[in-house]
Amino acid sequence: MCSSDLRNLGGLKFSLRMLEKNLPWVRKVFLVTDGIVPEWLDTSNPKLHLVRHKDIWPPDRVEQELPVHNSQPIEAHLHRITGLSESFIYFNDDMFVGRPLNKSFFFQEDGTPLVQSEAGKEPWRTHSWCSLRAPLSYWGNHMPYVLSVSVIQEMQARWPATFAKISAARCRGDISLNDSPPFLYLWYGLNSNAAIASHEAVGAWLRDVNMKDAPAWYEHNLAHPPDLGCINDDFDTTDKIKFGEQAAALAEFYQSFSHGTPSKFELQTPMEQLHVSELHVGGQRSEEH
């Protein structure tokens, strides 16, 4: 059995705050969950659509493959979300948008996904890619992924055994990170010309290799907000005092970056409800609340 231990460091709330602030043109937000919903989440928000794992799983695999404690199988079934657009942006819950970005940052005018990659490099190029017995992968910049339903469907039809293996990988570590579906989708999209490489993005990624420099990372990105960012939960798990310090610094970064402004995805506290009520009485309703 694999572990289902969870801890909440505030990443999802921060991600939704930044999404609402910086991508106001997004029409729908699908939150894929095993049924656990944060107590602060306002599930009545008309933009928000909760999706259970079983809702996107092939019916004949539900019993043997769920519950799952690994994001990779979930990513193999995202294209089955009811109401999902042909082209969409996939966020992990630790990813965020650092500044206002237009649709043209993510998509061409016809909806073709733009894949953010390093300028002058094309490591995804693969000779005779369509005749391979299994797909390859391209990590790109670790930031929200722009994907398309048709690419996912084509890949899974071409390499069904690969995706059957991914779907059955219930525990994190059962398969390689290189086999994570977003990396496969990016590789296929770029090689098939169903996606276009872009070199515009300024990304910021805090993870195990630079976690020791977290204070400087926070300071730099507060002063120079990136286009897109990711903060992995690679904080200390053995030293409780150190972890407490790291968690407090992260919370301070979230608060400073978002200016402490709640999003409409959050349930209002009694004080916030009182403030909004006062604004309504005064006839000057603010769209910020």
Backbone as CSV, one residue per row, in Angstrom:
resi,resn,N_x,N_y,N_z,CA_x,CA_y,CA_z,C_x,C_y,C_z
1,MET,0.840,-1.197,0.000,0.000,0.000,0.000,0.877,1.249,0.000
2,CYS,0.429,2.271,-0.686,1.178,3.522,-0.690,0.565,4.495,0.299
3,SER,1.375,5.433,0.735,0.933,6.384,1.740,-0.014,7.405,1.143
4,SER,-1.034,7.780,1.926,-1.964,8.824,1.504,-1.836,10.042,2.406
5,ASP,-0.700,10.139,3.126,-0.487,11.265,4.034,-0.490,12.578,3.256
6,LEU,-1.158,13.562,3.810,-1.257,14.870,3.169,-0.872,15.950,4.152
7,ARG,-0.363,17.072,3.623,-0.186,18.252,4.461,-0.478,19.476,3.609
8,ASN,-1.028,20.469,4.241,-1.464,21.654,3.534,-0.574,22.823,3.892
9,LEU,0.117,23.367,2.877,0.983,24.525,3.091,0.414,25.782,2.434
10,GLY,-0.826,25.714,1.985,-1.478,26.900,1.448,-1.295,27.132,-0.031
11,GLY,-0.717,26.169,-0.743,-0.417,26.369,-2.154,-1.649,26.515,-3.031
12,LEU,-2.683,25.705,-2.797,-3.874,25.766,-3.636,-4.585,27.106,-3.488
13,LYS,-4.735,27.577,-2.268,-5.400,28.865,-2.045,-4.630,29.981,-2.756
14,PHE,-3.305,29.965,-2.626,-2.472,30.972,-3.283,-2.590,30.871,-4.790
15,SER,-2.577,29.658,-5.325,-2.672,29.445,-6.767,-3.974,30.018,-7.314
16,LEU,-5.079,29.798,-6.605,-6.366,30.313,-7.052,-6.429,31.836,-6.950
17,ARG,-5.797,32.395,-5.932,-5.742,33.858,-5.819,-5.036,34.462,-7.029
18,MET,-3.909,33.866,-7.387,-3.128,34.388,-8.497,-3.818,34.130,-9.843
19,LEU,-4.519,33.026,-9.945,-5.268,32.725,-11.161,-6.359,33.762,-11.377
20,GLU,-7.130,34.038,-10.340,-8.218,35.010,-10.463,-7.698,36.403,-10.784
21,LYS,-6.609,36.774,-10.147,-6.062,38.105,-10.341,-5.419,38.281,-11.706
22,ASN,-4.694,37.290,-12.167,-3.845,37.462,-13.340,-4.375,36.839,-14.627
23,LEU,-5.349,35.932,-14.520,-5.976,35.347,-15.715,-7.493,35.509,-15.622
24,PRO,-7.998,36.728,-15.573,-9.436,36.941,-15.403,-10.264,36.420,-16.571
25,TRP,-9.631,36.151,-17.710,-10.335,35.668,-18.887,-10.641,34.168,-18.837
26,VAL,-10.098,33.465,-17.869,-10.387,32.032,-17.726,-11.866,31.848,-17.361
27,ARG,-12.566,31.018,-18.120,-14.014,30.855,-17.923,-14.370,29.797,-16.888
28,LYS,-13.620,28.715,-16.856,-13.940,27.614,-15.958,-12.674,27.114,-15.263
29,VAL,-12.832,26.716,-14.012,-11.739,26.110,-13.252,-12.219,24.747,-12.778
30,PHE,-11.568,23.697,-13.241,-11.905,22.342,-12.830,-10.917,21.908,-11.757
31,LEU,-11.423,21.552,-10.595,-10.586,21.068,-9.505,-10.789,19.564,-9.373
32,VAL,-9.754,18.811,-9.729,-9.846,17.346,-9.703,-9.405,16.858,-8.332
33,THR,-10.266,16.089,-7.680,-10.028,15.679,-6.304,-10.578,14.277,-6.055
34,ASP,-10.067,13.632,-5.024,-10.606,12.327,-4.651,-11.827,12.474,-3.747
35,GLY,-12.263,13.691,-3.563,-13.425,13.945,-2.717,-13.118,14.862,-1.557
36,ILE,-11.825,15.068,-1.250,-11.425,15.967,-0.178,-11.493,17.405,-0.686
37,VAL,-12.244,18.242,0.015,-12.396,19.640,-0.382,-11.959,20.524,0.781
38,PRO,-11.063,21.490,0.562,-10.624,22.375,1.645,-11.814,23.106,2.268
39,GLU,-11.764,23.296,3.575,-12.889,23.927,4.261,-13.069,25.385,3.866
40,TRP,-12.023,26.007,3.340,-12.107,27.414,2.948,-12.654,27.613,1.539
41,LEU,-12.803,26.534,0.781,-13.175,26.635,-0.623,-14.671,26.915,-0.786
42,ASP,-15.006,27.923,-1.575,-16.403,28.245,-1.861,-16.846,27.450,-3.079
43,THR,-17.463,26.318,-2.835,-17.864,25.423,-3.925,-19.060,25.956,-4.713
44,SER,-19.651,27.061,-4.248,-20.767,27.662,-4.983,-20.297,28.642,-6.052
45,ASN,-19.002,28.901,-6.118,-18.475,29.805,-7.137,-18.821,29.242,-8.515
46,PRO,-19.508,30.020,-9.357,-19.953,29.491,-10.655,-18.816,29.112,-11.602
47,LYS,-17.624,29.651,-11.372,-16.477,29.282,-12.216,-15.903,27.928,-11.830
48,LEU,-16.140,27.506,-10.603,-15.480,26.319,-10.060,-16.313,25.070,-10.312
49,HIS,-15.645,24.030,-10.807,-16.306,22.760,-11.067,-15.474,21.654,-10.417
50,LEU,-16.059,20.979,-9.442,-15.367,19.890,-8.768,-15.511,18.612,-9.575
51,VAL,-14.399,17.920,-9.746,-14.375,16.690,-10.532,-13.773,15.588,-9.678
52,ARG,-14.524,14.524,-9.466,-14.009,13.379,-8.701,-13.201,12.470,-9.621
53,HIS,-12.235,11.784,-9.040,-11.424,10.853,-9.832,-12.298,9.858,-10.590
54,LYS,-13.296,9.331,-9.917,-14.142,8.316,-10.549,-14.935,8.877,-11.726
55,ASP,-15.106,10.208,-11.759,-15.852,10.821,-12.862,-15.076,10.797,-14.175
56,ILE,-13.746,10.706,-14.104,-12.934,10.740,-15.325,-12.260,9.397,-15.618
57,TRP,-12.471,8.430,-14.745,-11.825,7.128,-14.930,-12.672,6.241,-15.842
58,PRO,-12.019,5.442,-16.699,-12.776,4.470,-17.490,-13.538,3.539,-16.546
59,PRO,-14.826,3.372,-16.741,-15.643,2.576,-15.804,-15.113,1.180,-15.535
60,ASP,-14.505,0.551,-16.550,-14.023,-0.818,-16.369,-12.726,-0.898,-15.570
61,ARG,-12.126,0.289,-15.202,-10.881,0.289,-14.431,-11.044,0.864,-13.032
62,VAL,-12.203,1.377,-12.746,-12.405,2.069,-11.462,-12.095,1.166,-10.282
63,GLU,-12.636,-0.022,-10.287,-12.514,-0.901,-9.125,-11.073,-1.312,-8.858
64,GLN,-10.289,-1.583,-9.899,-8.924,-2.063,-9.683,-7.895,-0.939,-9.594
65,GLU,-8.226,0.288,-10.033,-7.220,1.349,-10.061,-7.485,2.501,-9.093
66,LEU,-8.650,2.578,-8.512,-8.944,3.609,-7.525,-9.156,2.983,-6.152
67,PRO,-8.786,3.670,-5.062,-8.258,5.034,-5.020,-6.805,5.091,-5.506
68,VAL,-6.367,6.294,-5.875,-5.030,6.497,-6.383,-4.339,7.579,-5.554
69,HIS,-3.039,7.411,-5.328,-2.247,8.371,-4.546,-1.053,8.841,-5.382
70,ASN,-1.318,9.122,-6.636,-0.276,9.456,-7.592,-0.900,10.336,-8.665
71,SER,-0.306,11.474,-8.948,-0.885,12.397,-9.928,-0.769,11.888,-11.361
72,GLN,0.177,11.003,-11.641,0.409,10.569,-13.019,-0.804,9.871,-13.647
73,PRO,-1.445,8.919,-12.966,-2.645,8.327,-13.559,-3.767,9.344,-13.757
74,ILE,-3.889,10.276,-12.820,-4.924,11.307,-12.958,-4.680,12.116,-14.223
75,GLU,-3.412,12.451,-14.477,-3.061,13.234,-15.664,-3.347,12.472,-16.956
76,ALA,-3.405,11.163,-16.866,-3.709,10.358,-18.050,-5.181,10.421,-18.423
77,HIS,-6.011,10.943,-17.513,-7.459,10.943,-17.751,-8.075,12.336,-17.729
78,LEU,-7.255,13.377,-17.700,-7.788,14.738,-17.643,-8.684,15.065,-18.833
79,HIS,-8.374,14.511,-19.990,-9.129,14.836,-21.198,-10.567,14.340,-21.148
80,ARG,-10.896,13.536,-20.146,-12.259,13.016,-20.008,-13.149,13.911,-19.148
81,ILE,-12.626,15.032,-18.695,-13.435,15.956,-17.893,-14.565,16.522,-18.754
82,THR,-15.774,16.373,-18.290,-16.931,16.895,-19.014,-16.896,18.425,-19.043
83,GLY,-17.010,19.008,-20.228,-17.020,20.453,-20.367,-15.657,21.071,-20.575
84,LEU,-14.615,20.257,-20.622,-13.261,20.769,-20.824,-13.093,21.270,-22.258
85,SER,-12.435,22.406,-22.422,-12.180,22.945,-23.754,-11.159,22.093,-24.491
86,GLU,-11.149,22.181,-25.804,-10.168,21.457,-26.617,-8.753,21.801,-26.184
87,SER,-8.454,23.068,-26.010,-7.156,23.491,-25.488,-7.360,24.025,-24.076
88,PHE,-6.491,23.625,-23.147,-6.667,24.017,-21.750,-5.317,24.135,-21.069
89,ILE,-5.310,24.769,-19.903,-4.089,24.937,-19.112,-4.194,24.046,-17.884
90,TYR,-3.190,23.223,-17.681,-3.174,22.306,-16.540,-2.208,22.814,-15.483
91,PHE,-2.731,23.039,-14.283,-1.935,23.462,-13.139,-1.816,22.324,-12.129
92,ASN,-0.638,22.109,-11.585,-0.517,21.395,-10.317,-0.927,22.379,-9.231
93,ASP,-1.239,21.884,-8.038,-1.710,22.798,-6.992,-0.592,23.639,-6.385
94,ASP,0.653,23.408,-6.819,1.767,24.215,-6.311,2.280,25.203,-7.357
95,MET,1.510,25.408,-8.422,1.900,26.322,-9.494,1.085,27.605,-9.416
96,PHE,1.656,28.705,-9.913,0.944,29.979,-9.848,1.310,30.885,-11.013
97,VAL,0.444,31.860,-11.252,0.672,32.886,-12.278,1.164,34.133,-11.564
98,GLY,2.340,34.620,-11.953,2.966,35.698,-11.204,2.561,37.098,-11.594
99,ARG,2.016,37.253,-12.801,1.628,38.594,-13.255,0.547,38.448,-14.316
100,PRO,-0.157,39.529,-14.675,-1.215,39.422,-15.678,-0.677,38.941,-17.032
101,LEU,-1.336,37.936,-17.589,-0.939,37.368,-18.872,-2.161,37.241,-19.773
102,ASN,-1.979,37.553,-21.037,-3.059,37.431,-22.010,-3.170,36.003,-22.531
103,LYS,-4.276,35.711,-23.200,-4.456,34.398,-23.809,-3.327,34.084,-24.781
104,SER,-2.815,35.129,-25.454,-1.780,34.931,-26.467,-0.481,34.404,-25.884
105,PHE,-0.322,34.473,-24.558,0.855,33.899,-23.908,0.771,32.373,-23.939
106,PHE,-0.443,31.841,-23.930,-0.656,30.396,-23.826,-1.087,29.737,-25.134
107,PHE,-1.789,30.504,-25.991,-2.369,29.912,-27.192,-2.148,30.828,-28.405
108,GLN,-2.014,30.210,-29.572,-2.090,30.981,-30.802,-3.553,31.356,-31.054
109,GLU,-3.798,32.184,-32.055,-5.160,32.650,-32.317,-6.119,31.510,-32.606
110,ASP,-5.622,30.430,-33.234,-6.491,29.294,-33.548,-6.608,28.306,-32.401
111,GLY,-6.018,28.636,-31.248,-6.107,27.774,-30.078,-4.953,26.809,-29.914
112,THR,-4.023,26.783,-30.855,-2.873,25.886,-30.756,-2.054,26.199,-29.509
113,PRO,-1.754,25.192,-28.680,-0.983,25.431,-27.456,0.429,25.931,-27.732
114,LEU,0.895,26.823,-26.880,2.274,27.294,-26.907,3.021,26.644,-25.747
115,VAL,4.109,25.968,-26.050,4.908,25.272,-25.045,6.119,26.129,-24.709
116,GLN,6.243,26.512,-23.463,7.362,27.347,-23.041,8.624,26.499,-22.925
117,SER,9.679,26.908,-23.630,10.929,26.153,-23.643,12.099,27.114,-23.743
118,GLU,13.300,26.579,-23.583,14.496,27.408,-23.658,14.764,27.841,-25.095
119,ALA,15.133,29.101,-25.232,15.423,29.633,-26.567,16.642,28.940,-27.175
120,GLY,16.559,28.633,-28.454,17.689,28.063,-29.165,17.888,26.576,-28.971
121,LYS,16.978,25.926,-28.244,17.130,24.496,-28.007,15.857,23.768,-28.427
122,GLU,16.034,22.626,-29.068,14.899,21.805,-29.463,15.153,20.359,-29.063
123,PRO,15.244,20.077,-27.762,15.564,18.720,-27.308,14.437,17.723,-27.552
124,TRP,13.267,18.219,-27.933,12.150,17.322,-28.182,12.221,16.674,-29.565
125,ARG,12.997,17.242,-30.488,13.032,16.729,-31.847,13.493,15.274,-31.870
126,THR,12.677,14.407,-32.443,12.952,12.978,-32.456,12.753,12.437,-33.865
127,HIS,13.802,11.805,-34.417,13.713,11.235,-35.754,12.727,10.063,-35.752
128,SER,11.867,10.025,-36.747,10.875,8.946,-36.887,10.063,8.758,-35.605
129,TRP,9.684,9.873,-34.996,8.988,9.828,-33.710,7.684,9.040,-33.769
130,CYS,7.001,9.105,-34.911,5.678,8.475,-34.963,5.745,6.951,-35.091
131,SER,6.933,6.408,-35.338,7.046,4.953,-35.466,7.667,4.297,-34.229
132,LEU,7.901,5.075,-33.177,8.473,4.521,-31.953,7.495,3.562,-31.277
133,ARG,8.036,2.593,-30.569,7.182,1.628,-29.876,6.589,2.205,-28.595
134,ALA,7.217,3.255,-28.108,6.706,3.945,-26.917,7.064,5.419,-27.052
135,PRO,6.261,6.320,-26.490,6.550,7.752,-26.621,7.733,8.167,-25.753
136,LEU,8.348,9.275,-26.137,9.387,9.883,-25.321,8.775,11.063,-24.570
137,SER,9.599,11.798,-23.836,9.055,12.885,-23.027,9.916,14.132,-23.153
138,TYR,9.279,15.251,-22.864,9.975,16.533,-22.837,9.493,17.310,-21.624
139,TRP,10.402,17.600,-20.694,10.031,18.280,-19.450,9.722,19.748,-19.693
140,GLY,10.504,20.397,-20.542,10.314,21.826,-20.725,10.546,22.577,-19.422
141,ASN,9.925,23.744,-19.305,9.972,24.487,-18.049,8.852,23.991,-17.154
142,HIS,9.167,23.713,-15.888,8.172,23.156,-14.973,7.248,24.274,-14.507
143,MET,6.169,24.454,-15.261,5.198,25.505,-15.003,3.886,25.032,-15.613
144,PRO,2.788,25.748,-15.409,1.513,25.280,-15.967,1.633,24.850,-17.423
145,TYR,0.996,23.716,-17.743,1.130,23.099,-19.056,-0.086,23.427,-19.925
146,VAL,0.171,23.843,-21.155,-0.903,24.084,-22.110,-1.058,22.821,-22.956
147,LEU,-2.241,22.210,-22.887,-2.472,20.906,-23.502,-3.713,20.953,-24.389
148,SER,-3.929,19.900,-25.151,-5.138,19.808,-25.965,-5.699,18.393,-25.897
149,VAL,-7.013,18.318,-25.880,-7.705,17.034,-25.769,-7.357,16.128,-26.944
150,SER,-7.322,16.668,-28.149,-7.077,15.836,-29.331,-5.689,15.206,-29.305
151,VAL,-4.688,15.947,-28.813,-3.332,15.385,-28.712,-3.328,14.208,-27.744
152,ILE,-3.971,14.363,-26.616,-4.030,13.280,-25.631,-4.721,12.056,-26.226
153,GLN,-5.822,12.276,-26.914,-6.550,11.153,-27.514,-5.703,10.453,-28.569
154,GLU,-5.010,11.222,-29.401,-4.158,10.624,-30.437,-3.038,9.801,-29.820
155,MET,-2.403,10.343,-28.774,-1.316,9.623,-28.122,-1.790,8.314,-27.525
156,GLN,-2.907,8.362,-26.850,-3.390,7.164,-26.170,-3.867,6.111,-27.158
157,ALA,-4.344,6.556,-28.324,-4.722,5.601,-29.366,-3.492,4.976,-30.005
158,ARG,-2.399,5.735,-30.093,-1.165,5.255,-30.719,-0.376,4.335,-29.787
159,TRP,-0.368,4.654,-28.479,0.412,3.881,-27.515,-0.465,3.473,-26.330
160,PRO,-1.454,2.628,-26.551,-2.378,2.251,-25.470,-1.703,1.539,-24.307
161,ALA,-0.681,0.729,-24.585,-0.016,-0.018,-23.510,0.690,0.927,-22.543
162,THR,1.305,1.986,-23.087,1.998,2.957,-22.239,1.027,3.597,-21.264
163,PHE,-0.137,4.019,-21.753,-1.077,4.729,-20.898,-1.855,3.783,-19.984
164,ALA,-1.993,2.534,-20.382,-2.592,1.550,-19.477,-1.688,1.342,-18.264
165,LYS,-0.373,1.319,-18.504,0.597,1.180,-17.409,0.549,2.394,-16.491
166,ILE,0.456,3.588,-17.076,0.384,4.807,-16.281,-0.889,4.815,-15.448
167,SER,-1.989,4.443,-16.050,-3.275,4.458,-15.356,-3.280,3.531,-14.148
168,ALA,-2.510,2.465,-14.224,-2.476,1.480,-13.139,-1.440,1.798,-12.065
169,ALA,-0.680,2.879,-12.237,0.389,3.231,-11.283,-0.208,3.995,-10.106
170,ARG,-0.797,3.289,-9.191,-1.581,3.911,-8.117,-0.725,4.692,-7.130
171,CYS,0.534,4.300,-6.964,1.388,4.942,-5.966,2.495,5.761,-6.630
172,ARG,2.821,6.878,-6.018,3.903,7.718,-6.519,5.208,6.925,-6.477
173,GLY,5.924,6.887,-7.590,7.155,6.115,-7.660,6.996,4.799,-8.393
174,ASP,5.757,4.415,-8.693,5.542,3.164,-9.424,6.101,3.238,-10.841
175,ILE,6.111,4.428,-11.417,6.712,4.631,-12.733,7.612,5.864,-12.677
176,SER,8.464,5.998,-13.660,9.427,7.090,-13.689,8.736,8.441,-13.873
177,LEU,9.372,9.496,-13.349,8.871,10.846,-13.584,8.858,11.177,-15.072
178,ASN,9.791,10.594,-15.824,9.843,10.831,-17.260,8.575,10.379,-17.972
179,ASP,7.836,9.466,-17.336,6.605,8.962,-17.923,5.377,9.727,-17.449
180,SER,5.594,10.865,-16.797,4.466,11.699,-16.392,3.754,12.199,-17.643
181,PRO,2.443,12.026,-17.733,1.721,12.363,-18.955,1.971,13.761,-19.517
182,PRO,2.027,14.843,-18.700,2.268,16.151,-19.324,3.545,16.198,-20.149
183,PHE,4.611,15.511,-19.682,5.866,15.508,-20.424,5.720,14.745,-21.743
184,LEU,4.911,13.691,-21.725,4.652,12.941,-22.947,3.825,13.785,-23.911
185,TYR,2.809,14.462,-23.379,1.946,15.284,-24.223,2.730,16.413,-24.895
186,LEU,3.633,17.055,-24.133,4.427,18.141,-24.708,5.313,17.624,-25.836
187,TRP,5.964,16.493,-25.599,6.841,15.901,-26.616,6.062,15.594,-27.888
188,TYR,4.905,14.992,-27.725,4.100,14.612,-28.892,3.579,15.848,-29.618
189,GLY,3.085,16.805,-28.875,2.548,18.007,-29.484,3.580,18.745,-30.304
190,LEU,4.794,18.862,-29.778,5.852,19.580,-30.491,6.325,18.818,-31.724
191,ASN,6.451,17.507,-31.626,6.913,16.727,-32.768,5.858,16.621,-33.867
192,SER,4.594,16.632,-33.483,3.509,16.494,-34.463,3.022,17.846,-34.978
193,ASN,3.630,18.923,-34.461,3.219,20.291,-34.808,1.805,20.619,-34.340
194,ALA,1.325,19.881,-33.362,0.046,20.209,-32.733,0.242,21.230,-31.625
195,ALA,1.504,21.549,-31.315,1.861,22.588,-30.358,3.065,23.332,-30.907
196,ILE,3.234,24.562,-30.473,4.302,25.422,-30.986,5.199,25.844,-29.825
197,ALA,6.506,25.804,-30.046,7.454,26.233,-29.018,7.443,27.748,-28.882
198,SER,7.488,28.211,-27.647,7.572,29.637,-27.346,8.695,29.836,-26.338
199,HIS,9.354,30.976,-26.423,10.493,31.224,-25.549,10.302,32.490,-24.711
200,GLU,9.059,32.871,-24.484,8.766,34.134,-23.821,8.809,34.059,-22.301
201,ALA,8.492,32.923,-21.733,8.198,32.846,-20.308,9.407,33.088,-19.411
202,VAL,9.170,33.837,-18.366,10.111,33.948,-17.254,9.548,33.094,-16.130
203,GLY,10.225,32.000,-15.849,9.724,31.067,-14.848,10.530,31.117,-13.567
204,ALA,9.900,30.641,-12.489,10.571,30.559,-11.188,10.162,29.246,-10.540
205,TRP,11.158,28.471,-10.131,10.884,27.138,-9.597,11.705,26.938,-8.325
206,LEU,11.012,26.783,-7.203,11.657,26.478,-5.926,11.470,24.996,-5.658
207,ARG,12.576,24.286,-5.467,12.523,22.820,-5.301,13.715,22.365,-4.480
208,ASP,13.952,21.060,-4.468,14.967,20.487,-3.592,16.358,21.071,-3.838
209,VAL,16.733,21.303,-5.107,18.098,21.720,-5.419,18.407,23.154,-4.996
210,ASN,17.383,23.986,-4.826,17.639,25.368,-4.419,16.867,25.772,-3.164
211,MET,16.337,24.778,-2.450,15.545,25.079,-1.261,16.366,25.806,-0.201
212,LYS,17.653,25.532,-0.152,18.506,26.208,0.839,18.570,27.712,0.588
213,ASP,18.258,28.120,-0.628,18.292,29.536,-0.998,16.896,30.148,-1.015
214,ALA,15.946,29.511,-0.328,14.557,29.965,-0.365,14.376,31.429,0.031
215,PRO,15.008,31.929,1.095,14.812,33.347,1.449,15.167,34.298,0.311
216,ALA,16.286,34.036,-0.363,16.684,34.885,-1.487,15.719,34.714,-2.660
217,TRP,15.226,33.487,-2.858,14.261,33.209,-3.924,12.989,34.013,-3.697
218,TYR,12.487,33.996,-2.458,11.284,34.770,-2.133,11.518,36.254,-2.399
219,GLU,12.626,36.766,-1.925,12.921,38.189,-2.059,12.996,38.602,-3.537
220,HIS,13.680,37.781,-4.342,13.835,38.111,-5.761,12.491,38.117,-6.476
221,ASN,11.662,37.106,-6.218,10.405,36.997,-6.955,9.342,37.954,-6.454
222,LEU,9.461,38.438,-5.239,8.591,39.520,-4.786,8.945,40.820,-5.501
223,ALA,10.227,41.025,-5.719,10.679,42.243,-6.401,10.503,42.158,-7.913
224,HIS,10.620,40.930,-8.451,10.527,40.730,-9.901,9.600,39.541,-10.171
225,PRO,8.293,39.742,-10.108,7.354,38.627,-10.283,7.564,37.895,-11.601
226,PRO,7.626,36.578,-11.555,7.788,35.798,-12.787,6.467,35.717,-13.529
227,ASP,6.524,35.264,-14.767,5.289,34.986,-15.487,4.561,33.828,-14.806
228,LEU,5.297,32.759,-14.590,4.735,31.550,-14.004,5.715,30.992,-12.986
229,GLY,5.197,30.354,-11.946,6.074,29.821,-10.916,5.569,28.513,-10.337
230,CYS,6.446,27.859,-9.612,6.110,26.605,-8.945,6.922,26.498,-7.665
231,ILE,6.259,26.118,-6.576,6.940,25.904,-5.303,6.658,24.475,-4.855
232,ASN,7.617,23.600,-5.072,7.462,22.199,-4.676,7.539,22.042,-3.159
233,ASP,6.821,21.081,-2.635,6.899,20.779,-1.208,8.114,19.888,-0.966
234,ASP,9.282,20.518,-1.012,10.539,19.822,-0.720,11.143,20.363,0.570
235,PHE,10.269,20.768,1.480,10.726,21.320,2.749,11.163,20.197,3.685
236,ASP,11.906,20.557,4.704,12.487,19.588,5.630,11.392,18.773,6.324
237,THR,11.576,17.463,6.373,10.590,16.595,7.017,11.110,15.940,8.288
238,THR,12.371,16.195,8.618,12.966,15.530,9.781,13.138,16.465,10.977
239,ASP,13.428,17.721,10.715,13.652,18.705,11.774,12.401,19.568,11.919
240,LYS,11.628,19.353,12.980,10.357,20.061,13.146,10.551,21.563,13.292
241,ILE,11.615,21.951,13.978,11.866,23.381,14.161,12.183,24.035,12.813
242,LYS,13.048,23.385,12.021,13.414,23.918,10.716,12.196,23.964,9.798
243,PHE,11.396,22.907,9.839,10.206,22.888,8.998,9.253,24.024,9.381
244,GLY,9.103,24.271,10.673,8.252,25.363,11.126,8.722,26.698,10.590
245,GLU,10.025,26.897,10.581,10.594,28.140,10.059,10.353,28.255,8.554
246,GLN,10.522,27.134,7.840,10.306,27.139,6.397,8.837,27.409,6.059
247,ALA,7.940,26.778,6.802,6.507,26.969,6.565,6.095,28.407,6.834
248,ALA,6.658,29.011,7.877,6.333,30.401,8.206,6.837,31.347,7.115
249,ALA,8.037,31.092,6.592,8.582,31.927,5.525,7.754,31.797,4.251
250,LEU,7.294,30.582,3.967,6.450,30.356,2.785,5.127,31.104,2.931
251,ALA,4.517,31.006,4.105,3.248,31.696,4.358,3.409,33.207,4.198
252,GLU,4.534,33.733,4.658,4.793,35.167,4.531,4.934,35.554,3.059
253,PHE,5.592,34.689,2.275,5.724,34.952,0.840,4.349,34.976,0.176
254,TYR,3.522,33.963,0.460,2.180,33.922,-0.110,1.397,35.187,0.235
255,GLN,1.473,35.587,1.497,0.737,36.756,1.966,1.223,38.030,1.264
256,SER,2.526,38.181,1.161,3.091,39.378,0.542,2.803,39.420,-0.958
257,PHE,2.961,38.283,-1.618,2.787,38.236,-3.068,1.337,38.519,-3.450
258,SER,0.395,37.989,-2.673,-1.036,38.163,-2.974,-1.623,39.392,-2.310
259,HIS,-0.776,40.119,-1.539,-1.221,41.281,-0.766,-2.339,40.911,0.205
260,GLY,-2.396,39.630,0.546,-3.396,39.169,1.505,-4.820,39.268,1.002
261,THR,-5.004,39.415,-0.300,-6.341,39.598,-0.870,-6.979,38.245,-1.190
262,PRO,-8.071,37.903,-0.535,-8.743,36.637,-0.830,-9.326,36.633,-2.236
263,SER,-9.474,35.465,-2.802,-10.142,35.340,-4.093,-11.600,34.977,-3.863
264,LYS,-12.373,35.031,-4.929,-13.783,34.640,-4.837,-13.956,33.128,-4.770
265,PHE,-12.844,32.418,-4.797,-12.897,30.971,-4.587,-12.879,30.633,-3.098
266,GLU,-12.705,31.638,-2.260,-12.613,31.437,-0.815,-13.900,31.863,-0.121
267,LEU,-14.320,31.076,0.843,-15.437,31.464,1.683,-15.037,32.686,2.491
268,GLN,-15.942,33.612,2.648,-15.640,34.820,3.387,-15.697,34.569,4.887
269,THR,-14.789,35.185,5.599,-14.820,35.147,7.060,-15.923,36.086,7.530
270,PRO,-16.377,35.967,8.771,-17.399,36.886,9.288,-17.028,38.347,9.113
271,MET,-15.753,38.713,9.301,-15.346,40.103,9.155,-15.466,40.558,7.704
272,GLU,-15.118,39.657,6.756,-15.219,39.996,5.340,-16.677,40.148,4.936
273,GLN,-17.555,39.279,5.471,-18.972,39.378,5.177,-19.540,40.697,5.680
274,LEU,-19.120,41.123,6.864,-19.576,42.387,7.425,-19.133,43.539,6.538
275,HIS,-17.888,43.494,6.064,-17.355,44.564,5.223,-18.137,44.675,3.921
276,VAL,-18.419,43.517,3.293,-19.171,43.520,2.042,-20.574,44.055,2.279
277,SER,-21.211,43.641,3.387,-22.555,44.103,3.713,-22.590,45.618,3.835
278,GLU,-21.585,46.184,4.481,-21.525,47.632,4.646,-21.412,48.331,3.292
279,LEU,-20.635,47.722,2.377,-20.482,48.316,1.056,-21.802,48.288,0.300
280,HIS,-22.571,47.181,0.452,-23.856,47.083,-0.231,-24.824,48.131,0.302
281,VAL,-24.856,48.303,1.604,-25.762,49.274,2.205,-25.448,50.674,1.693
282,GLY,-24.162,50.957,1.515,-23.749,52.266,1.054,-23.949,52.469,-0.438
283,GLY,-24.385,51.404,-1.144,-24.650,51.526,-2.563,-23.392,51.613,-3.416
284,GLN,-22.263,51.176,-2.876,-21.003,51.243,-3.622,-20.337,49.870,-3.613
285,ARG,-21.034,48.916,-4.149,-20.527,47.555,-4.158,-19.216,47.478,-4.904
286,SER,-18.230,46.834,-4.280,-16.915,46.678,-4.900,-16.786,45.297,-5.506
287,GLU,-16.331,45.229,-6.738,-16.141,43.935,-7.392,-14.944,43.185,-6.833
288,GLU,-14.206,43.812,-5.935,-13.059,43.138,-5.358,-13.476,42.191,-4.248
289,HIS,-14.724,42.224,-3.842,-15.169,41.389,-2.722,-16.145,40.338,-3.215
